[in-house]
């Protein structure tokens, strides 16, 4: 499980930041990026729930690190985010809003 987490983290660091910084991203690409950010929101919820310290990404000027760090900080600050489902929903909605992508039809 740890290897999988490291793999996801490495992929996000190497690929996610470049994707988020590209202004020419389609809404589909933005939604996929926000799905990955949602996974980080869920992990932040579990870390907060277990009393672990907040793990933020190094700010390198990209949208990916900025958006992900904003979501992680809010999850740690907001006691209303009290379930994994709420953390996922918050992470995806906030990312879509910050990326300026249209939400998929329900």
Secondary structure, DSSP 4 states (H G I P E B T S, - for coil): -HHHHHHHHHHIIIIIHHHHH-TT--HHHHHHHHHHHHHHHHHHHHHHHTTPPP------S-HHHHHHHHHHHHHHH-TT--SHHHHHHHHHHHHHHHHTPPPPP-
